Amino acid sequence: NAGVTQTPKFQVLKTGQSMTLQCAQDMNHEYMSWYRQDPGMGLRLIHYSVGAGITDQGEVPNGYNVSRSTTEDFPLRLLSAAPSQTSVYFCASSTGTSGNTIYFGEGSWLTVV
Amino acid sequence: KQEVTQIPAALSVPEGENLVLNCSFTDSAIYNLQWFRQDPGKGLTSLLLIQSSQREQTSGRLNASLDKSSGRSTLYIAASQPGDSATYLCAAKYTGNQFYFGTGTSLTVIP
């Protein structure tokens, strides 16, 4: 009963390095999204996808790239890490219809030094 | 930009008390509103989802209400237990599949 799986759980990066946060779901959900959670600011949407091959920007997309080559996977790429990207990142998925709930992964703690 | 506000930011109550958590949103044209629980170091778990056409939803000791005209939702927890200690977040969904989250209320239930 995997649900939404994120890796890695913890990562420390140096400024300027790049990395990919992995996200996979096994519920055949069309809609997947990435959020970042910062103290006092709630969760903010970075990018989202409504199906394989379709992605769009959320509220805070700068510095991040995404792709959706399969229904199951939705990786988030940090192109050139900056200290302002130190945060907790959550991947989420849902069926996309208004009546269905959204499922979250357990989070990825990223520190950029 | 849609805004979702949760007050208070933190709440501490003795075990057994009934309590109410508040969520306010600026735009009444919501699709639905969800309440989530977040434990330290964990992701969010959905507790209750209220559609825009509904007034309330119940699950066990939890009851969530929605008043679109006043831009408010409340989460009522009956007979609180130490295991209820967590951060509770509300999220309003509008068209376009985007959820707007509040900053949460950190609840501590004292044994």
gemmi code that builds the backbone of each chain (N, CA, C; Angstrom):
import gemmi

chains = {
    "A": [
        ("ASN", (0.833, -1.193, 0.000), (0.000, 0.000, 0.000), (0.868, 1.243, 0.000)),
        ("ALA", (1.592, 1.508, -1.124), (2.621, 2.527, -1.133), (2.033, 3.933, -1.159)),
        ("GLY", (1.057, 4.232, -2.021), (0.516, 5.575, -2.111), (1.454, 6.478, -2.892)),
        ("VAL", (1.943, 7.557, -2.250), (2.866, 8.507, -2.858), (4.225, 8.344, -2.175)),
        ("THR", (5.241, 8.044, -2.956), (6.583, 7.799, -2.430), (7.542, 8.863, -2.916)),
        ("GLN", (8.231, 9.499, -1.973), (9.232, 10.524, -2.299), (10.603, 10.079, -1.862)),
        ("THR", (11.601, 10.377, -2.682), (12.994, 10.177, -2.293), (13.844, 11.318, -2.836)),
        ("PRO", (14.932, 11.730, -2.143), (15.315, 11.230, -0.820), (14.513, 11.897, 0.282)),
        ("LYS", (14.647, 11.417, 1.504), (13.988, 12.016, 2.647), (14.753, 13.258, 3.114)),
        ("PHE", (16.061, 13.173, 3.086), (16.912, 14.291, 3.508), (18.033, 14.486, 2.483)),
        ("GLN", (18.390, 15.753, 2.236), (19.471, 16.046, 1.306), (20.096, 17.378, 1.674)),
        ("VAL", (21.412, 17.410, 1.647), (22.136, 18.672, 1.810), (22.867, 18.951, 0.507)),
        ("LEU", (22.682, 20.144, -0.019), (23.306, 20.545, -1.276), (24.164, 21.778, -1.056)),
        ("LYS", (25.164, 21.915, -1.904), (25.921, 23.162, -1.920), (25.282, 24.107, -2.946)),
        ("THR", (25.407, 25.392, -2.693), (24.888, 26.382, -3.630), (25.436, 26.111, -5.030)),
        ("GLY", (24.529, 26.106, -6.011), (24.931, 25.894, -7.392), (24.811, 24.461, -7.879)),
        ("GLN", (24.689, 23.522, -6.945), (24.527, 22.128, -7.357), (23.105, 21.892, -7.869)),
        ("SER", (22.963, 20.843, -8.647), (21.646, 20.463, -9.126), (21.278, 19.107, -8.542)),
        ("MET", (19.984, 18.852, -8.461), (19.535, 17.548, -7.991), (18.081, 17.334, -8.408)),
        ("THR", (17.641, 16.096, -8.280), (16.272, 15.733, -8.612), (15.614, 15.072, -7.414)),
        ("LEU", (14.443, 15.572, -7.052), (13.595, 14.910, -6.059), (12.635, 13.999, -6.828)),
        ("GLN", (12.604, 12.745, -6.386), (11.765, 11.772, -7.084), (10.407, 11.647, -6.405)),
        ("CYS", (9.375, 11.431, -7.214), (8.027, 11.202, -6.701), (7.355, 10.157, -7.570)),
        ("ALA", (6.764, 9.160, -6.921), (6.038, 8.124, -7.642), (4.749, 7.803, -6.899)),
        ("GLN", (3.683, 7.559, -7.678), (2.416, 7.146, -7.069), (1.895, 5.924, -7.801)),
        ("ASP", (1.215, 5.059, -7.041), (0.730, 3.801, -7.603), (-0.792, 3.739, -7.609)),
        ("MET", (-1.443, 4.892, -7.644), (-2.905, 4.937, -7.581), (-3.528, 5.320, -8.921)),
        ("ASN", (-2.702, 5.425, -9.966), (-3.167, 5.780, -11.309), (-3.852, 7.145, -11.327)),
        ("HIS", (-3.344, 8.069, -10.503), (-3.911, 9.420, -10.455), (-3.404, 10.256, -11.626)),
        ("GLU", (-4.316, 11.034, -12.198), (-3.900, 11.908, -13.310), (-3.140, 13.127, -12.793)),
        ("TYR", (-3.558, 13.635, -11.671), (-3.064, 14.915, -11.189), (-1.964, 14.724, -10.158)),
        ("MET", (-0.803, 15.334, -10.429), (0.301, 15.303, -9.465), (0.843, 16.716, -9.310)),
        ("SER", (1.401, 16.983, -8.150), (1.863, 18.339, -7.871), (3.023, 18.311, -6.879)),
        ("TRP", (3.779, 19.391, -6.881), (4.856, 19.602, -5.927), (4.582, 20.886, -5.154)),
        ("TYR", (4.743, 20.788, -3.825), (4.602, 21.934, -2.946), (5.891, 22.090, -2.146)),
        ("ARG", (6.128, 23.323, -1.699), (7.150, 23.533, -0.688), (6.477, 24.133, 0.538)),
        ("GLN", (6.991, 23.733, 1.710), (6.427, 24.203, 2.969), (7.497, 24.940, 3.746)),
        ("ASP", (7.239, 26.190, 4.016), (8.163, 27.033, 4.760), (7.467, 27.585, 5.999)),
        ("PRO", (8.219, 27.794, 7.072), (7.613, 28.280, 8.321), (6.828, 29.561, 8.110)),
        ("GLY", (5.592, 29.584, 8.605), (4.775, 30.787, 8.534), (4.193, 31.094, 7.167)),
        ("MET", (4.414, 30.210, 6.183), (3.932, 30.524, 4.829), (3.010, 29.452, 4.257)),
        ("GLY", (2.746, 28.413, 4.995), (1.881, 27.370, 4.459), (2.541, 26.624, 3.320)),
        ("LEU", (1.769, 25.836, 2.625), (2.266, 25.109, 1.459), (2.023, 25.943, 0.208)),
        ("ARG", (3.035, 26.022, -0.625), (2.904, 26.789, -1.868), (3.198, 25.877, -3.042)),
        ("LEU", (2.354, 25.979, -4.077), (2.453, 25.114, -5.239), (3.598, 25.536, -6.141)),
        ("ILE", (4.446, 24.574, -6.515), (5.599, 24.851, -7.377), (5.237, 24.560, -8.835)),
        ("HIS", (4.915, 23.308, -9.123), (4.493, 22.875, -10.446), (3.436, 21.792, -10.275)),
        ("TYR", (2.647, 21.614, -11.310), (1.686, 20.540, -11.275), (1.520, 19.930, -12.664)),
        ("SER", (0.876, 18.760, -12.699), (0.652, 18.053, -13.957), (-0.735, 17.429, -13.927)),
        ("VAL", (-1.458, 17.568, -15.023), (-2.805, 16.991, -15.093), (-2.818, 15.686, -15.883)),
        ("GLY", (-1.633, 15.212, -16.285), (-1.543, 13.942, -16.986), (-0.186, 13.816, -17.637)),
        ("ALA", (0.126, 12.618, -18.096), (1.416, 12.377, -18.734), (1.613, 13.345, -19.894)),
        ("GLY", (2.780, 13.985, -19.925), (3.120, 14.914, -20.990), (2.629, 16.330, -20.804)),
        ("ILE", (1.900, 16.586, -19.686), (1.311, 17.908, -19.464), (1.747, 18.437, -18.108)),
        ("THR", (2.435, 19.581, -18.113), (2.836, 20.205, -16.856), (2.526, 21.699, -16.921)),
        ("ASP", (2.449, 22.315, -15.754), (2.206, 23.750, -15.708), (2.787, 24.312, -14.419)),
        ("GLN", (2.958, 25.629, -14.417), (3.578, 26.301, -13.279), (2.540, 26.611, -12.208)),
        ("GLY", (3.014, 26.560, -10.967), (2.187, 26.985, -9.851), (2.566, 28.371, -9.404)),
        ("GLU", (2.518, 28.573, -8.097), (2.745, 29.896, -7.516), (4.220, 30.287, -7.470)),
        ("VAL", (5.105, 29.309, -7.240), (6.537, 29.605, -7.051), (7.405, 28.686, -7.914)),
        ("PRO", (7.366, 28.806, -9.241), (8.054, 27.854, -10.110), (9.530, 28.146, -10.388)),
        ("ASN", (9.981, 29.368, -10.074), (11.331, 29.754, -10.497), (12.395, 28.916, -9.817)),
        ("GLY", (13.332, 28.405, -10.636), (14.425, 27.596, -10.112), (14.143, 26.107, -10.129)),
        ("TYR", (12.959, 25.730, -10.590), (12.555, 24.332, -10.609), (12.056, 23.927, -11.994)),
        ("ASN", (12.342, 22.675, -12.361), (11.791, 22.092, -13.579), (11.088, 20.788, -13.249)),
        ("VAL", (10.083, 20.443, -14.043), (9.402, 19.168, -13.890), (9.170, 18.550, -15.257)),
        ("SER", (8.897, 17.256, -15.251), (8.473, 16.548, -16.451), (7.536, 15.432, -16.017)),
        ("ARG", (6.723, 14.960, -16.935), (5.778, 13.873, -16.608), (5.733, 12.931, -17.809)),
        ("SER", (6.698, 12.013, -17.837), (6.775, 11.083, -18.961), (5.856, 9.883, -18.761)),
        ("THR", (5.509, 9.571, -17.524), (4.592, 8.483, -17.223), (3.536, 8.970, -16.233)),
        ("THR", (2.449, 8.244, -16.100), (1.423, 8.593, -15.118), (1.966, 8.494, -13.704)),
        ("GLU", (2.870, 7.541, -13.474), (3.314, 7.233, -12.124), (4.328, 8.227, -11.557)),
        ("ASP", (5.192, 8.797, -12.404), (6.354, 9.538, -11.912), (6.279, 11.026, -12.226)),
        ("PHE", (6.739, 11.824, -11.265), (6.715, 13.274, -11.436), (7.925, 13.865, -10.707)),
        ("PRO", (9.115, 13.802, -11.305), (10.319, 14.316, -10.642), (10.405, 15.840, -10.667)),
        ("LEU", (11.009, 16.377, -9.613), (11.235, 17.826, -9.492), (12.730, 18.075, -9.536)),
        ("ARG", (13.177, 18.906, -10.469), (14.599, 19.192, -10.620), (14.939, 20.593, -10.146)),
        ("LEU", (15.954, 20.667, -9.300), (16.517, 21.951, -8.919), (17.711, 22.190, -9.825)),
        ("LEU", (17.683, 23.250, -10.585), (18.667, 23.453, -11.642), (20.008, 23.939, -11.093)),
        ("SER", (19.967, 24.908, -10.188), (21.163, 25.466, -9.571), (20.747, 25.919, -8.181)),
        ("ALA", (20.964, 25.049, -7.207), (20.387, 25.251, -5.879), (20.846, 26.560, -5.244)),
        ("ALA", (19.906, 27.205, -4.561), (20.173, 28.449, -3.832), (19.697, 28.279, -2.385)),
        ("PRO", (20.314, 28.997, -1.438), (19.868, 28.887, -0.037), (18.379, 29.150, 0.143)),
        ("SER", (17.777, 29.972, -0.716), (16.340, 30.253, -0.617), (15.484, 29.029, -0.944)),
        ("GLN", (16.097, 27.996, -1.485), (15.376, 26.762, -1.781), (15.438, 25.752, -0.638)),
        ("THR", (16.071, 26.134, 0.452), (16.023, 25.323, 1.663), (14.577, 25.274, 2.143)),
        ("SER", (14.020, 24.061, 2.220), (12.601, 23.922, 2.508), (12.264, 22.447, 2.665)),
        ("VAL", (11.003, 22.195, 2.967), (10.477, 20.838, 2.928), (9.591, 20.737, 1.692)),
        ("TYR", (9.830, 19.720, 0.897), (9.104, 19.558, -0.358), (8.155, 18.371, -0.254)),
        ("PHE", (6.935, 18.600, -0.707), (5.925, 17.550, -0.690), (5.391, 17.322, -2.100)),
        ("CYS", (5.303, 16.049, -2.450), (4.651, 15.637, -3.676), (3.247, 15.173, -3.310)),
        ("ALA", (2.288, 15.426, -4.188), (0.910, 15.038, -3.917), (0.263, 14.542, -5.197)),
        ("SER", (-0.763, 13.708, -5.036), (-1.491, 13.235, -6.205), (-2.974, 13.124, -5.883)),
        ("SER", (-3.785, 13.220, -6.926), (-5.225, 13.041, -6.776), (-5.802, 12.681, -8.135)),
        ("THR", (-7.088, 12.319, -8.137), (-7.718, 11.986, -9.405), (-8.028, 13.238, -10.206)),
        ("GLY", (-8.004, 14.396, -9.554), (-8.242, 15.634, -10.269), (-9.677, 16.094, -10.243)),
        ("THR", (-10.591, 15.206, -9.886), (-11.988, 15.627, -9.809), (-12.248, 16.294, -8.469)),
        ("SER", (-13.257, 17.140, -8.433), (-13.427, 17.998, -7.256), (-13.784, 17.208, -6.010)),
        ("GLY", (-14.364, 16.028, -6.189), (-14.841, 15.306, -5.017), (-13.828, 14.419, -4.353)),
        ("ASN", (-12.643, 14.335, -4.907), (-11.673, 13.387, -4.383), (-10.560, 14.058, -3.619)),
        ("THR", (-10.065, 13.337, -2.637), (-9.060, 13.903, -1.766), (-7.699, 13.883, -2.438)),
        ("ILE", (-6.761, 14.544, -1.829), (-5.388, 14.624, -2.318), (-4.490, 13.867, -1.351)),
        ("TYR", (-3.579, 13.090, -1.891), (-2.684, 12.266, -1.089), (-1.283, 12.839, -1.167)),
        ("PHE", (-0.629, 12.914, 0.002), (0.705, 13.490, 0.075), (1.754, 12.435, 0.361)),
        ("GLY", (2.957, 12.670, -0.169), (4.123, 11.915, 0.262), (4.587, 12.400, 1.622)),
        ("GLU", (5.636, 11.770, 2.150), (6.078, 12.080, 3.501), (7.060, 13.248, 3.555)),
        ("GLY", (7.423, 13.781, 2.424), (8.244, 14.982, 2.424), (9.718, 14.711, 2.182)),
        ("SER", (10.383, 15.714, 1.629), (11.833, 15.689, 1.420), (12.404, 16.962, 2.030)),
        ("TRP", (13.298, 16.783, 3.005), (13.916, 17.922, 3.684), (15.188, 18.300, 2.942)),
        ("LEU", (15.220, 19.480, 2.367), (16.361, 19.929, 1.579), (17.004, 21.127, 2.242)),
        ("THR", (18.325, 21.042, 2.432), (19.092, 22.169, 2.954), (20.135, 22.549, 1.916)),
        ("VAL", (20.185, 23.824, 1.562), (21.177, 24.325, 0.626), (22.129, 25.248, 1.390)),
        ("VAL", (23.402, 24.895, 1.373), (24.398, 25.660, 2.160), (25.341, 26.433, 1.235)),
    ],
    "B": [
        ("LYS", (-4.965, 36.967, -5.710), (-4.450, 35.755, -5.102), (-5.358, 35.352, -3.949)),
        ("GLN", (-5.721, 34.064, -3.939), (-6.562, 33.569, -2.865), (-5.763, 33.514, -1.573)),
        ("GLU", (-6.411, 33.828, -0.477), (-5.731, 33.749, 0.816), (-6.552, 32.910, 1.775)),
        ("VAL", (-5.850, 32.074, 2.508), (-6.476, 31.223, 3.512), (-5.771, 31.475, 4.839)),
        ("THR", (-6.540, 31.764, 5.858), (-5.987, 32.141, 7.154), (-6.491, 31.198, 8.234)),
        ("GLN", (-5.591, 30.797, 9.126), (-5.977, 29.958, 10.255), (-5.556, 30.630, 11.552)),
        ("ILE", (-6.514, 30.781, 12.420), (-6.273, 31.390, 13.727), (-6.952, 30.517, 14.788)),
        ("PRO", (-6.269, 30.187, 15.920), (-4.931, 30.663, 16.283), (-3.839, 29.825, 15.628)),
        ("ALA", (-2.610, 30.288, 15.704), (-1.486, 29.526, 15.175), (-1.157, 28.335, 16.063)),
        ("ALA", (-1.450, 28.464, 17.351), (-1.189, 27.376, 18.294), (-2.282, 27.361, 19.344)),
        ("LEU", (-2.572, 26.150, 19.823), (-3.645, 25.970, 20.798), (-3.265, 24.819, 21.719)),
        ("SER", (-3.452, 25.029, 23.022), (-3.151, 24.002, 24.002), (-4.380, 23.800, 24.880)),
        ("VAL", (-4.845, 22.559, 24.979), (-6.050, 22.279, 25.743), (-5.847, 21.039, 26.608)),
        ("PRO", (-6.573, 20.924, 27.725), (-6.495, 19.694, 28.520), (-7.293, 18.584, 27.860)),
        ("GLU", (-6.866, 17.374, 28.102), (-7.535, 16.202, 27.540), (-9.018, 16.206, 27.913)),
        ("GLY", (-9.853, 15.828, 26.946), (-11.285, 15.730, 27.189), (-12.078, 16.942, 26.736)),
        ("GLU", (-11.371, 18.046, 26.500), (-12.084, 19.254, 26.057), (-12.544, 19.142, 24.609)),
        ("ASN", (-13.664, 19.794, 24.326), (-14.083, 19.981, 22.944), (-13.443, 21.264, 22.431)),
        ("LEU", (-13.056, 21.278, 21.169), (-12.371, 22.465, 20.668), (-12.753, 22.724, 19.214)),
        ("VAL", (-12.524, 23.987, 18.801), (-12.850, 24.422, 17.445), (-11.639, 25.090, 16.820)),
        ("LEU", (-11.296, 24.651, 15.627), (-10.232, 25.290, 14.851), (-10.886, 26.066, 13.717)),
        ("ASN", (-10.335, 27.228, 13.411), (-10.945, 28.131, 12.433), (-10.121, 28.265, 11.161)),
        ("CYS", (-10.818, 28.437, 10.056), (-10.187, 28.626, 8.747), (-11.003, 29.663, 7.995)),
        ("SER", (-10.344, 30.694, 7.492), (-11.027, 31.740, 6.724), (-10.429, 31.824, 5.331)),
        ("PHE", (-11.274, 32.080, 4.331), (-10.800, 32.201, 2.961), (-11.425, 33.441, 2.329)),
        ("THR", (-10.676, 34.056, 1.400), (-11.098, 35.359, 0.892), (-12.103, 35.263, -0.251)),
        ("ASP", (-12.052, 34.183, -1.039), (-12.911, 34.057, -2.213), (-13.930, 32.960, -1.946)),
        ("SER", (-15.204, 33.296, -2.006), (-16.252, 32.327, -1.671), (-16.546, 31.341, -2.807)),
        ("ALA", (-15.930, 31.516, -3.973), (-16.201, 30.633, -5.122), (-15.342, 29.382, -5.086)),
        ("ILE", (-15.361, 28.703, -3.947), (-14.502, 27.527, -3.820), (-15.178, 26.283, -4.387)),
        ("TYR", (-14.356, 25.310, -4.825), (-14.839, 24.006, -5.241), (-15.110, 23.137, -4.022)),
        ("ASN", (-14.094, 23.084, -3.165), (-14.243, 22.342, -1.927), (-13.242, 22.846, -0.905)),
        ("LEU", (-13.381, 22.389, 0.312), (-12.436, 22.733, 1.362), (-12.072, 21.444, 2.084)),
        ("GLN", (-10.777, 21.276, 2.326), (-10.311, 20.073, 3.019), (-9.583, 20.451, 4.289)),
        ("TRP", (-9.703, 19.571, 5.266), (-8.925, 19.675, 6.487), (-7.917, 18.528, 6.510)),
        ("PHE", (-6.679, 18.877, 6.884), (-5.592, 17.911, 6.928), (-4.972, 17.902, 8.319)),
        ("ARG", (-4.355, 16.779, 8.614), (-3.552, 16.658, 9.827), (-2.116, 16.420, 9.403)),
        ("GLN", (-1.182, 17.079, 10.077), (0.231, 16.855, 9.808), (0.957, 16.585, 11.124)),
        ("ASP", (1.565, 15.416, 11.216), (2.390, 15.073, 12.360), (3.833, 15.475, 12.079)),
        ("PRO", (4.620, 15.762, 13.126), (6.002, 16.215, 12.920), (6.791, 15.274, 12.023)),
        ("GLY", (7.445, 15.817, 11.017), (8.276, 15.018, 10.130), (7.504, 14.159, 9.146)),
        ("LYS", (6.217, 14.418, 9.026), (5.388, 13.595, 8.160), (4.665, 14.450, 7.118)),
        ("GLY", (4.046, 13.771, 6.174), (3.222, 14.464, 5.206), (1.854, 14.784, 5.756)),
        ("LEU", (0.979, 15.254, 4.889), (-0.368, 15.615, 5.287), (-1.329, 14.462, 5.049)),
        ("THR", (-2.239, 14.278, 5.995), (-3.265, 13.260, 5.865), (-4.621, 13.936, 5.825)),
        ("SER", (-5.406, 13.629, 4.812), (-6.720, 14.253, 4.692), (-7.661, 13.727, 5.767)),
        ("LEU", (-8.357, 14.640, 6.435), (-9.319, 14.277, 7.479), (-10.751, 14.343, 6.960)),
        ("LEU", (-11.093, 15.470, 6.382), (-12.460, 15.683, 5.920), (-12.421, 16.576, 4.679)),
        ("LEU", (-13.330, 16.301, 3.762), (-13.480, 17.114, 2.555), (-14.938, 17.566, 2.488)),
        ("ILE", (-15.148, 18.867, 2.323), (-16.501, 19.408, 2.198), (-16.646, 20.007, 0.806)),
        ("GLN", (-17.604, 19.517, 0.066), (-17.883, 20.084, -1.248), (-18.575, 21.442, -1.085)),
        ("SER", (-18.511, 22.260, -2.125), (-19.085, 23.602, -2.042), (-20.592, 23.565, -1.798)),
        ("SER", (-21.237, 22.459, -2.192), (-22.697, 22.355, -2.021), (-23.085, 21.834, -0.642)),
        ("GLN", (-22.098, 21.449, 0.158), (-22.376, 20.867, 1.476), (-22.165, 21.898, 2.574)),
        ("ARG", (-22.776, 21.629, 3.725), (-22.603, 22.511, 4.874), (-21.671, 21.899, 5.916)),
        ("GLU", (-21.626, 20.567, 5.991), (-20.740, 19.946, 6.969), (-20.458, 18.500, 6.605)),
        ("GLN", (-19.395, 17.997, 7.230), (-19.001, 16.592, 7.096), (-18.543, 16.111, 8.467)),
        ("THR", (-18.806, 14.833, 8.732), (-18.454, 14.262, 10.032), (-17.683, 12.972, 9.830)),
        ("SER", (-16.675, 12.774, 10.694), (-15.954, 11.514, 10.734), (-15.536, 11.270, 12.179)),
        ("GLY", (-16.219, 10.332, 12.813), (-15.896, 10.031, 14.208), (-16.080, 11.241, 15.106)),
        ("ARG", (-15.006, 11.628, 15.798), (-15.070, 12.781, 16.709), (-14.870, 14.123, 16.000)),
        ("LEU", (-14.693, 14.085, 14.693), (-14.422, 15.300, 13.927), (-15.662, 15.731, 13.158)),
        ("ASN", (-15.902, 17.042, 13.167), (-16.980, 17.615, 12.374), (-16.472, 18.900, 11.751)),
        ("ALA", (-16.586, 18.993, 10.430), (-16.159, 20.205, 9.738), (-17.371, 20.877, 9.118)),
        ("SER", (-17.436, 22.188, 9.228), (-18.522, 22.951, 8.637), (-17.979, 23.930, 7.614)),
        ("LEU", (-18.856, 24.342, 6.708), (-18.461, 25.277, 5.661), (-19.551, 26.321, 5.489)),
        ("ASP", (-19.166, 27.588, 5.571), (-20.078, 28.697, 5.312), (-19.438, 29.574, 4.246)),
        ("LYS", (-19.842, 29.351, 3.002), (-19.210, 30.068, 1.899), (-19.499, 31.561, 1.958)),
        ("SER", (-20.691, 31.924, 2.372), (-21.068, 33.345, 2.365), (-20.199, 34.168, 3.293)),
        ("SER", (-19.776, 33.563, 4.405), (-18.916, 34.290, 5.334), (-17.446, 33.955, 5.141)),
        ("GLY", (-17.144, 33.032, 4.232), (-15.751, 32.669, 3.971), (-15.094, 31.957, 5.131)),
        ("ARG", (-15.858, 31.059, 5.785), (-15.307, 30.402, 6.962), (-15.595, 28.905, 6.963)),
        ("SER", (-14.643, 28.168, 7.540), (-14.826, 26.760, 7.848), (-14.307, 26.516, 9.259)),
        ("THR", (-14.958, 25.607, 9.963), (-14.491, 25.244, 11.294), (-14.318, 23.736, 11.378)),
        ("LEU", (-13.340, 23.324, 12.149), (-13.132, 21.916, 12.464), (-13.364, 21.748, 13.956)),
        ("TYR", (-14.357, 20.962, 14.287), (-14.732, 20.705, 15.674), (-14.185, 19.335, 16.061)),
        ("ILE", (-13.445, 19.295, 17.159), (-12.915, 18.031, 17.676), (-13.555, 17.793, 19.040)),
        ("ALA", (-14.272, 16.709, 19.166), (-14.952, 16.385, 20.421), (-14.058, 15.513, 21.299)),
        ("ALA", (-14.151, 15.744, 22.596), (-13.459, 14.912, 23.585), (-12.003, 14.684, 23.197)),
        ("SER", (-11.248, 15.750, 23.138), (-9.875, 15.685, 22.630), (-9.010, 14.689, 23.425)),
        ("GLN", (-8.053, 14.088, 22.705), (-7.137, 13.102, 23.277), (-5.699, 13.520, 22.973)),
        ("PRO", (-4.741, 13.059, 23.774), (-3.333, 13.393, 23.482), (-2.913, 13.004, 22.062)),
        ("GLY", (-3.483, 11.939, 21.541), (-3.168, 11.506, 20.183), (-3.650, 12.467, 19.108)),
        ("ASP", (-4.491, 13.426, 19.483), (-4.944, 14.443, 18.534), (-3.905, 15.546, 18.341)),
        ("SER", (-2.864, 15.533, 19.168), (-1.819, 16.565, 19.068), (-1.138, 16.477, 17.699)),
        ("ALA", (-1.187, 17.567, 16.962), (-0.642, 17.631, 15.601), (-0.899, 19.042, 15.085)),
        ("THR", (-0.463, 19.291, 13.863), (-0.817, 20.538, 13.191), (-1.957, 20.261, 12.225)),
        ("TYR", (-2.960, 21.119, 12.266), (-4.132, 20.962, 11.414), (-4.144, 22.084, 10.381)),
        ("LEU", (-4.240, 21.692, 9.126), (-4.245, 22.654, 8.032), (-5.550, 22.549, 7.250)),
        ("CYS", (-6.017, 23.680, 6.783), (-7.144, 23.679, 5.870), (-6.652, 24.133, 4.492)),
        ("ALA", (-7.349, 23.681, 3.462), (-6.981, 24.040, 2.093), (-8.248, 24.248, 1.278)),
        ("ALA", (-8.296, 25.362, 0.587), (-9.430, 25.681, -0.274), (-9.051, 25.387, -1.719)),
        ("LYS", (-9.938, 24.698, -2.409), (-9.682, 24.375, -3.816), (-10.591, 25.213, -4.701)),
        ("TYR", (-9.969, 25.854, -5.694), (-10.708, 26.630, -6.678), (-10.536, 25.964, -8.033)),
        ("THR", (-11.119, 26.523, -9.085), (-10.951, 25.956, -10.415), (-9.471, 25.974, -10.774)),
        ("GLY", (-9.051, 25.014, -11.584), (-7.652, 24.931, -11.977), (-6.858, 23.957, -11.148)),
        ("ASN", (-7.518, 23.200, -10.279), (-6.847, 22.142, -9.520), (-5.826, 22.639, -8.518)),
        ("GLN", (-5.823, 23.917, -8.194), (-4.864, 24.397, -7.209), (-5.520, 24.521, -5.841)),
        ("PHE", (-4.800, 23.990, -4.846), (-5.217, 24.130, -3.462), (-4.469, 25.314, -2.843)),
        ("TYR", (-5.165, 26.104, -2.031), (-4.545, 27.191, -1.285), (-4.616, 26.825, 0.192)),
        ("PHE", (-3.432, 26.728, 0.801), (-3.341, 26.234, 2.169), (-3.224, 27.367, 3.176)),
        ("GLY", (-3.816, 27.150, 4.339), (-3.536, 27.992, 5.479), (-2.212, 27.591, 6.096)),
        ("THR", (-1.741, 28.370, 7.070), (-0.453, 28.087, 7.702), (-0.583, 27.113, 8.858)),
        ("GLY", (-1.798, 26.725, 9.203), (-1.999, 25.676, 10.179), (-2.188, 26.148, 11.606)),
        ("THR", (-2.824, 25.284, 12.405), (-2.946, 25.478, 13.846), (-2.274, 24.295, 14.518)),
        ("SER", (-1.278, 24.591, 15.355), (-0.581, 23.537, 16.088), (-1.338, 23.247, 17.377)),
        ("LEU", (-1.864, 22.030, 17.486), (-2.683, 21.646, 18.630), (-1.902, 20.743, 19.571)),
        ("THR", (-1.932, 21.084, 20.846), (-1.364, 20.226, 21.883), (-2.468, 19.876, 22.866)),
        ("VAL", (-2.693, 18.587, 23.067), (-3.666, 18.114, 24.046), (-2.903, 17.564, 25.237)),
        ("ILE", (-3.114, 18.189, 26.390), (-2.328, 17.857, 27.588), (-3.024, 16.757, 28.381)),
        ("PRO", (-2.308, 15.658, 28.673), (-2.945, 14.558, 29.417), (-3.336, 14.981, 30.831)),
    ],
}
model = gemmi.Model(1)
for chain_id, residues in chains.items():
    chain = gemmi.Chain(chain_id)
    for i, (resn, *xyz) in enumerate(residues, 1):
        res = gemmi.Residue()
        res.name, res.seqid = resn, gemmi.SeqId(i, " ")
        for name, pos in zip(("N", "CA", "C"), xyz):
            atom = gemmi.Atom()
            atom.name, atom.element = name, gemmi.Element(name[0])
            atom.pos, atom.b_iso = gemmi.Position(*pos), 0.0
            res.add_atom(atom)
        chain.add_residue(res)
    model.add_chain(chain)
structure = gemmi.Structure()
structure.add_model(model)
structure.setup_entities()
